[in-house]
Amino acid sequence: MRKTKLATYAVALTLAAAAMTGISTGTAHAEEAVQAVATDTDAAETTETPAADETTEAEEEASGVQMDEETVEAFQAGYYNLTTNGGSWDGTYYTLDGTTVANAFFCDGTYTYYLQADGTPMKDRLTYHPDGKHVIYFDANGHEVFNDFATITKTISGDPVNDVCFFDVHGYMYVNQLTYDKTGTKIYFINEYGLLESGKWVKVNDATYFDQDYTTSGYAYAQADGSLLTNQFTYDRNGNMVYVQGNGLLATGLNEIGWNQFYLFDPNDGHLLQTYTSMPGEYSLTYYYDDSYEVEKYKGYEYLGSDTYSKKDQSLIGHSEIGTLNGVRIHSGWYIMDGQKSTFTYTYDMDGKDLTDELEYPKVTEDGKTVTGKDYTNYLYYADGIQFYTKTSYYEDGVLVSTYETYRNDDEDNCKSSTIQSEYKNGKLSYTYTQTYYEGTVEITTEDGYTYEDNRVSSSTYTEYDAAGNVIYTYTTNYDKDGNAIE
């Protein structure tokens, strides 16, 4: 089967997970000019209709491709810096203590290189970062590319291509990402294979939204130069009007465009449904899924609730509505799943932020007895609307059985977080397991056992981990009935 360039990039992303990890480098953030994508192409006046999925699937399984010897060596590479390590650099070879350095990363004080087995810089090639997760690129001069687009002429395996990819401030290739150009005026979409889309409608699925810590989905039109069409009406090939927003994605639902001009767009493909010269009263939007469709009801921008129907027999299988109780908005309803009817309730604060929800499960039989399960979830948010705390409590017949809590700190990059899982007997605490993370990697775990009659800690195990997930320290403490540590 013919190997497509998309398959090759898919290989680059999947094989990295199996590579050697735990090697740290101090790669410099070079500021260099590389072949950047052209940004002066005029926007097309008319475009083609969004298709269900415009991205070509890779034709070959990534698991069938082997790493070459040079790539394996890159994962084992050291790192040298001319300023701190000394030595000499003639632009081709780096010599330290009379020996030519090879199979290593090297910074000459301005640019970062990868010195191959013969000591010369790798040029015009993609390879893997030693973290075993990311793909990086060295241009025709051997410089690692940072915070820029680059024209790629060879894949990791050396096959010829002519693609444009983007590499962030760490040198990592963007994957499934919306990003700006260097001027901050044009927007691009880098697809799931790390390639810049151009000259077609594309479907954006849970792509990272610029430098934010959330994702977005929708349709966008990538012009010939790769930049997304923005802030204008256009037509699909069926003659339906659509509007592309400032973020490059098609508008859906109700939007005010211009002064007191309201437009209602289909939530599925974005085509124009209705126009209004003032804020509309009640209207509905229909969302289509594999086996069902949901009719959401609105008044202006206010969500009123929804009805969900089965595609099979058009029967009503779910209903929700919004009410107000003592100034607090309540979202309540029910749905049918596997023949069982379940109810739910969501509570909002005065700003409309989701605070709590309750999910009541149908009665089931466990160990010969009938119980009713309920989940209660509480949420808290930072002032900017980012969620930093949740706590879900599970009850059976009104008795607390377990809780699950998640936290995230409020430091500059919001990268630390922790989870606490707790179990209860007869409603009293019997066990907790806490995990603390840094940038998605577990740093510390604490496992505590309790004498649940009096909620007293009976034992506690503290464990630390390195960046690769290996245990580097663990200690267990047992306690007597008075809370004293037992030697």
C-alpha positions as CSV (number, residue, x, y, z in Angstrom):
1,M,0.0,0.0,0.0
2,R,1.3,3.5,-0.9
3,K,2.5,5.5,2.1
4,T,1.1,9.0,2.1
5,K,2.8,11.9,3.7
6,L,0.0,12.1,6.3
7,A,0.8,8.5,7.3
8,T,4.4,9.5,7.8
9,Y,3.5,12.4,10.1
10,A,1.1,10.1,12.0
11,V,4.1,7.8,12.5
12,A,6.1,10.6,13.8
13,L,3.5,11.3,16.5
14,T,2.8,7.7,17.5
15,L,6.2,6.2,17.6
16,A,7.5,8.8,19.9
17,A,5.5,7.3,22.8
18,A,7.6,4.1,22.6
19,A,10.9,5.9,22.6
20,M,13.4,6.3,25.4
21,T,12.3,9.1,27.8
22,G,13.7,10.9,30.8
23,I,16.6,12.7,29.0
24,S,16.6,16.4,29.6
25,T,18.0,19.1,27.3
26,G,18.4,22.8,27.7
27,T,17.5,23.7,24.1
28,A,18.0,27.4,23.3
29,H,15.2,29.5,22.0
30,A,16.8,30.7,18.8
31,E,15.4,33.6,16.9
32,E,16.0,32.7,13.3
33,A,14.4,33.3,9.9
34,V,13.2,30.2,8.2
35,Q,11.0,29.6,5.1
36,A,7.7,31.0,6.4
37,V,4.4,30.5,4.7
38,A,3.4,33.4,2.4
39,T,0.7,35.6,3.9
40,D,-0.2,38.1,1.1
41,T,-2.8,36.0,-0.8
42,D,-6.2,37.7,-1.1
43,A,-9.1,36.0,0.5
44,A,-11.4,34.1,-1.8
45,E,-14.8,35.7,-2.4
46,T,-16.6,32.4,-2.6
47,T,-15.7,29.1,-1.1
48,E,-16.8,25.5,-1.1
49,T,-19.2,23.9,1.3
50,P,-17.9,22.3,4.4
51,A,-17.7,18.6,4.1
52,A,-18.3,16.1,6.9
53,D,-14.6,15.5,7.2
54,E,-12.1,16.9,4.8
55,T,-9.0,15.4,6.4
56,T,-7.5,12.5,4.5
57,E,-7.0,9.4,6.6
58,A,-3.5,7.9,6.8
59,E,-3.3,4.8,4.5
60,E,-0.8,2.9,6.6
61,E,-0.8,1.8,10.2
62,A,1.9,3.6,12.2
63,S,2.7,0.4,14.1
64,G,4.2,-1.1,10.9
65,V,7.0,1.5,10.7
66,Q,10.4,1.1,12.4
67,M,12.6,3.8,13.8
68,D,15.9,4.2,11.9
69,E,19.2,3.9,13.8
70,E,19.8,7.7,13.7
71,T,16.4,8.4,15.3
72,V,17.1,6.0,18.2
73,E,20.5,7.7,18.8
74,A,18.7,11.1,19.0
75,F,16.8,9.8,22.0
76,Q,20.0,9.0,23.8
77,A,21.7,12.3,22.9
78,G,23.5,14.6,25.4
79,Y,23.5,18.4,25.3
80,Y,26.4,20.8,24.9
81,N,26.6,24.6,25.0
82,L,29.6,26.4,23.7
83,T,29.3,29.1,26.3
84,T,29.2,26.8,29.3
85,N,31.1,23.7,28.1
86,G,33.8,25.5,26.1
87,G,35.5,23.9,23.1
88,S,35.6,25.2,19.5
89,W,33.0,25.4,16.7
90,D,33.9,25.9,13.1
91,G,30.3,25.9,11.8
92,T,30.5,22.2,10.9
93,Y,32.2,20.4,13.8
94,Y,32.2,21.0,17.5
95,T,35.4,19.9,19.2
96,L,35.7,19.5,22.9
97,D,39.0,18.3,24.7
98,G,40.4,17.3,21.3
99,T,37.4,15.1,20.4
100,T,34.7,15.8,17.8
101,V,31.3,15.6,19.5
102,A,28.7,13.4,17.8
103,N,25.2,12.2,18.5
104,A,24.4,15.2,20.6
105,F,22.5,18.5,20.7
106,F,24.7,21.6,20.6
107,C,24.1,25.3,21.1
108,D,26.6,27.8,19.7
109,G,25.1,30.6,21.8
110,T,22.6,31.5,19.1
111,Y,21.3,28.4,17.4
112,T,20.7,24.8,18.4
113,Y,21.9,21.9,16.3
114,Y,21.8,18.2,16.4
115,L,25.3,16.7,15.6
116,Q,24.9,13.4,13.9
117,A,27.1,10.3,14.0
118,D,29.8,11.9,11.8
119,G,29.7,15.1,13.9
120,T,28.0,17.2,11.2
121,P,24.7,19.0,11.9
122,M,21.5,17.4,10.9
123,K,19.9,19.6,8.2
124,D,16.5,19.8,6.6
125,R,15.1,17.0,8.8
126,L,12.4,16.2,11.2
127,T,13.3,14.1,14.3
128,Y,12.2,13.4,17.8
129,H,12.9,15.5,20.9
130,P,14.5,13.4,23.7
131,D,11.4,13.7,25.8
132,G,9.9,10.9,23.6
133,K,6.8,12.9,22.9
134,H,7.4,15.8,20.5
135,V,8.7,16.2,16.9
136,I,11.3,18.9,16.2
137,Y,12.9,20.2,13.0
138,F,16.3,21.4,11.8
139,D,16.3,23.7,8.8
140,A,18.7,23.8,5.8
141,N,21.3,25.5,7.9
142,G,21.0,22.9,10.7
143,H,19.3,25.3,13.0
144,E,16.5,24.0,15.2
145,V,13.3,26.0,14.4
146,F,11.5,27.8,17.2
147,N,8.3,29.8,17.1
148,D,8.0,29.8,13.4
149,F,6.6,28.1,10.3
150,A,9.0,26.0,8.2
151,T,8.7,24.3,4.9
152,I,9.4,20.6,5.3
153,T,11.0,18.8,2.4
154,K,11.8,15.5,4.1
155,T,9.9,13.3,6.5
156,I,11.5,11.6,9.5
157,S,12.2,8.6,7.4
158,G,13.7,10.8,4.6
159,D,10.8,10.7,2.1
160,P,10.4,13.8,0.0
161,V,7.5,16.1,0.8
162,N,6.6,19.8,0.4
163,D,4.6,20.7,3.5
164,V,4.4,23.6,5.9
165,C,4.5,23.0,9.7
166,F,4.7,25.2,12.8
167,F,7.1,24.8,15.7
168,D,6.5,26.5,19.0
169,V,8.8,28.4,21.4
170,H,10.1,25.0,22.6
171,G,10.7,23.8,19.1
172,Y,7.8,21.3,19.3
173,M,5.7,20.7,16.2
174,Y,2.1,22.0,16.6
175,V,-0.5,19.3,16.2
176,N,-4.3,20.1,16.0
177,Q,-3.8,23.7,16.9
178,L,-5.1,27.1,15.9
179,T,-2.4,29.7,15.9
180,Y,-1.5,33.3,14.7
181,D,1.3,34.3,12.4
182,K,4.1,36.5,13.8
183,T,2.2,39.7,13.2
184,G,-0.7,38.4,15.3
185,T,-3.2,39.3,12.4
186,K,-3.6,36.0,10.5
187,I,-4.9,32.7,11.8
188,Y,-3.8,29.2,10.7
189,F,-5.0,25.7,11.5
190,I,-2.4,23.0,11.9
191,N,-4.1,19.6,11.5
192,E,-3.8,16.4,13.6
193,Y,-0.8,15.4,11.5
194,G,1.1,18.6,12.1
195,L,0.4,20.0,8.6
196,L,-0.8,23.5,7.7
197,E,-4.2,23.2,6.0
198,S,-4.7,25.3,2.8
199,G,-7.1,25.8,-0.1
200,K,-10.1,24.0,1.4
201,W,-12.8,23.8,4.1
202,V,-11.5,21.9,7.1
203,K,-13.2,20.5,10.1
204,V,-11.6,21.5,13.4
205,N,-12.1,18.8,16.1
206,D,-11.2,19.7,19.7
207,A,-8.2,21.7,18.5
208,T,-6.1,23.7,21.0
209,Y,-7.4,27.3,20.9
210,F,-4.3,29.4,20.3
211,D,-2.4,29.6,23.6
212,Q,-5.4,28.9,25.8
213,D,-5.9,25.8,27.9
214,Y,-9.1,24.7,26.2
215,T,-10.1,23.3,22.9
216,T,-12.6,24.3,20.2
217,S,-14.4,22.7,17.3
218,G,-16.1,23.8,14.1
219,Y,-15.6,24.5,10.4
220,A,-13.1,26.8,8.9
221,Y,-11.9,27.8,5.4
222,A,-8.1,27.7,4.9
223,Q,-7.1,29.9,2.0
224,A,-4.4,29.2,-0.6
225,D,-1.7,30.7,1.7
226,G,-3.0,28.7,4.7
227,S,-4.5,31.6,6.6
228,L,-8.1,31.2,7.6
229,L,-10.9,33.3,6.2
230,T,-12.2,35.6,9.0
231,N,-14.9,38.2,9.7
232,Q,-17.0,37.9,6.5
233,F,-20.0,36.3,4.9
234,T,-19.5,33.8,2.2
235,Y,-21.4,31.0,0.4
236,D,-21.1,27.3,0.3
237,R,-21.3,25.5,-3.0
238,N,-25.0,24.9,-2.4
239,G,-25.7,28.6,-2.3
240,N,-26.2,28.7,1.5
241,M,-24.9,31.8,3.2
242,V,-22.4,31.3,6.1
243,Y,-20.4,33.7,8.3
244,V,-16.8,33.1,9.3
245,Q,-16.0,34.7,12.7
246,G,-12.8,36.4,13.8
247,N,-11.4,33.2,15.1
248,G,-11.7,31.6,11.7
249,L,-14.6,29.2,12.6
250,L,-18.1,29.3,11.1
251,A,-20.7,31.1,13.3
252,T,-23.4,28.9,14.8
253,G,-26.5,29.7,16.8
254,L,-27.5,33.4,17.3
255,N,-25.0,36.1,16.5
256,E,-25.2,39.9,16.4
257,I,-23.2,41.0,13.3
258,G,-23.2,44.8,12.8
259,W,-25.4,47.2,14.8
260,N,-28.6,45.5,16.0
261,Q,-28.5,42.9,13.2
262,F,-29.1,39.4,14.4
263,Y,-28.4,36.2,12.4
264,L,-29.4,32.6,13.3
265,F,-27.1,29.9,12.0
266,D,-27.5,26.2,11.9
267,P,-25.5,24.6,14.8
268,N,-24.4,21.6,12.6
269,D,-23.0,23.1,9.4
270,G,-23.4,26.9,10.0
271,H,-25.7,27.8,7.2
272,L,-28.0,30.9,7.7
273,L,-31.4,30.1,9.0
274,Q,-33.0,33.4,9.9
275,T,-32.2,37.2,10.2
276,Y,-33.7,39.6,12.7
277,T,-33.6,43.4,13.0
278,S,-33.9,43.2,16.8
279,M,-33.3,40.6,19.5
280,P,-35.5,37.6,18.7
281,G,-38.1,36.1,21.0
282,E,-38.3,32.3,21.4
283,Y,-36.7,30.1,18.7
284,S,-35.2,26.6,18.6
285,L,-32.0,25.0,17.2
286,T,-31.7,21.3,16.3
287,Y,-28.5,19.3,16.9
288,Y,-28.1,15.9,15.1
289,Y,-26.3,12.9,16.5
290,D,-25.8,9.3,15.4
291,D,-29.0,7.9,17.0
292,S,-30.9,11.0,18.2
293,Y,-31.5,14.7,17.7
294,E,-31.9,17.4,20.2
295,V,-34.1,20.5,19.9
296,E,-32.8,23.3,22.1
297,K,-35.1,26.2,23.0
298,Y,-33.9,29.8,23.5
299,K,-35.2,33.3,24.1
300,G,-32.7,35.7,22.8
301,Y,-29.4,34.3,24.1
302,E,-31.1,32.7,27.1
303,Y,-31.2,28.9,27.0
304,L,-34.6,27.6,28.1
305,G,-34.2,23.8,27.8
306,S,-34.4,21.0,25.3
307,D,-36.1,17.9,24.1
308,T,-34.3,14.9,22.7
309,Y,-35.8,12.4,20.3
310,S,-34.8,9.0,19.0
311,K,-34.1,8.9,15.3
312,K,-35.4,5.4,15.2
313,D,-39.0,6.0,16.2
314,Q,-39.1,9.8,16.9
315,S,-40.0,9.1,20.5
316,L,-39.1,11.6,23.3
317,I,-36.1,10.2,25.2
318,G,-35.0,13.3,27.1
319,H,-36.3,16.6,28.4
320,S,-34.8,19.6,30.3
321,E,-35.9,23.1,31.3
322,I,-34.5,26.1,33.1
323,G,-36.2,27.6,36.2
324,T,-35.3,30.1,39.0
325,L,-35.4,29.4,42.7
326,N,-34.5,32.2,45.2
327,G,-32.6,34.0,42.5
328,V,-30.6,30.9,41.5
329,R,-31.1,29.3,38.0
330,I,-31.9,25.6,38.1
331,H,-31.5,23.4,35.1
332,S,-33.5,20.2,35.6
333,G,-34.7,17.3,33.4
334,W,-34.6,13.6,32.7
335,Y,-33.4,11.2,30.1
336,I,-34.0,7.6,29.2
337,M,-31.0,5.2,28.8
338,D,-31.2,1.5,28.4
339,G,-34.9,1.7,29.1
340,Q,-34.3,3.4,32.5
341,K,-35.4,6.9,33.3
342,S,-32.9,9.1,35.2
343,T,-33.3,12.7,36.4
344,F,-30.7,15.5,36.9
345,T,-30.4,19.0,38.3
346,Y,-27.8,21.7,37.7
347,T,-27.5,24.9,39.7
348,Y,-25.9,28.2,38.6
349,D,-24.7,31.3,40.4
350,M,-25.9,34.8,39.6
351,D,-23.4,35.1,36.7
352,G,-24.7,31.9,35.1
353,K,-21.7,29.7,36.1
354,D,-22.4,26.1,36.8
355,L,-22.1,25.4,40.5
356,T,-23.6,22.0,41.3
357,D,-25.4,19.2,39.7
358,E,-27.3,16.2,40.9
359,L,-27.7,13.0,39.0
360,E,-30.1,10.4,40.3
361,Y,-29.6,6.8,38.9
362,P,-32.4,4.4,38.5
363,K,-32.9,1.7,41.1
364,V,-30.6,-1.3,40.6
365,T,-30.0,-4.5,42.5
366,E,-26.7,-5.0,44.2
367,D,-25.9,-8.0,46.4
368,G,-29.6,-8.9,46.6
369,K,-30.7,-5.4,47.7
370,T,-32.2,-2.5,45.9
371,V,-30.5,0.8,46.1
372,T,-30.8,4.3,44.6
373,G,-27.6,6.0,43.6
374,K,-27.1,9.8,43.4
375,D,-24.1,11.9,42.3
376,Y,-23.7,15.5,43.6
377,T,-21.0,17.7,41.9
378,N,-19.8,21.1,43.1
379,Y,-17.8,23.5,41.0
380,L,-15.7,26.6,41.7
381,Y,-14.1,29.0,39.2
382,Y,-11.4,31.6,39.0
383,A,-12.5,35.2,38.3
384,D,-11.6,34.6,34.6
385,G,-14.1,31.7,34.4
386,I,-11.5,28.9,34.4
387,Q,-12.6,25.9,36.6
388,F,-10.2,25.1,39.4
389,Y,-12.1,22.8,41.8
390,T,-14.7,20.1,41.5
391,K,-16.0,17.7,44.1
392,T,-18.4,14.8,43.2
393,S,-20.1,12.8,46.0
394,Y,-21.8,9.5,45.4
395,Y,-24.6,8.2,47.6
396,E,-26.5,5.0,47.8
397,D,-29.9,5.2,49.5
398,G,-28.8,8.5,51.0
399,V,-25.6,7.2,52.6
400,L,-22.2,8.6,51.4
401,V,-20.1,6.0,49.6
402,S,-17.3,7.9,47.9
403,T,-16.0,11.3,46.8
404,Y,-13.7,12.4,44.0
405,E,-12.1,15.9,44.2
406,T,-9.9,17.7,41.7
407,Y,-7.9,20.9,42.3
408,R,-5.7,23.2,40.2
409,N,-3.5,25.9,41.6
410,D,-3.7,29.5,40.5
411,D,0.0,30.1,39.6
412,E,1.0,31.7,36.4
413,D,0.7,28.6,34.1
414,N,-2.0,26.7,36.1
415,C,0.1,23.5,35.7
416,K,-0.1,22.0,39.1
417,S,-3.2,19.9,40.1
418,S,-4.2,17.2,42.4
419,T,-7.0,14.6,42.8
420,I,-8.3,13.0,46.0
421,Q,-10.4,9.8,45.9
422,S,-12.1,8.9,49.1
423,E,-14.2,5.9,50.2
424,Y,-16.6,5.7,53.0
425,K,-18.2,2.9,55.2
426,N,-21.6,3.6,56.7
427,G,-21.0,7.2,55.6
428,K,-17.7,7.5,57.5
429,L,-14.3,8.0,55.9
430,S,-12.3,4.7,55.5
431,Y,-9.7,5.4,52.8
432,T,-8.2,8.3,50.7
433,Y,-5.8,8.3,47.8
434,T,-4.2,11.6,46.7
435,Q,-2.2,12.3,43.6
436,T,-0.4,15.6,42.9
437,Y,0.6,16.4,39.3
438,Y,3.0,18.8,37.5
439,E,2.3,19.3,33.8
440,G,0.4,16.1,33.7
441,T,3.0,14.0,35.4
442,V,2.4,12.5,38.9
443,E,4.9,14.0,41.4
444,I,3.5,12.7,44.7
445,T,0.9,10.2,45.9
446,T,-0.4,9.8,49.5
447,E,-2.4,6.7,50.5
448,D,-4.2,6.9,53.8
449,G,-6.2,4.2,55.6
450,Y,-8.7,5.0,58.3
451,T,-10.5,3.3,61.2
452,Y,-13.8,4.4,59.9
453,E,-15.7,4.3,63.2
454,D,-13.9,7.4,64.4
455,N,-12.3,8.6,61.1
456,R,-8.9,8.1,62.6
457,V,-5.8,7.7,60.3
458,S,-4.4,4.2,60.9
459,S,-1.7,4.2,58.2
460,S,-0.2,6.6,55.6
461,T,2.1,5.9,52.6
462,Y,3.9,8.8,51.0
463,T,5.6,8.3,47.6
464,E,7.6,10.5,45.3
465,Y,8.1,10.0,41.5
466,D,10.6,11.3,38.9
467,A,9.6,12.8,35.6
468,A,9.5,9.3,34.0
469,G,7.1,8.0,36.6
470,N,9.7,5.9,38.5
471,V,9.4,5.7,42.3
472,I,12.3,7.6,43.9
473,Y,11.1,7.7,47.5
474,T,8.4,6.0,49.6
475,Y,7.7,5.9,53.3
476,T,4.8,4.3,55.3
477,T,3.8,5.4,58.7
478,N,1.4,3.4,61.0
479,Y,-0.5,5.0,63.9
480,D,-1.9,3.7,67.1
481,K,-5.4,4.4,68.5
482,D,-4.1,7.6,70.0
483,G,-2.8,8.9,66.7
484,N,0.9,8.3,67.7
485,A,3.3,7.0,65.0
486,I,4.3,3.4,65.5
487,E,8.0,2.9,65.1
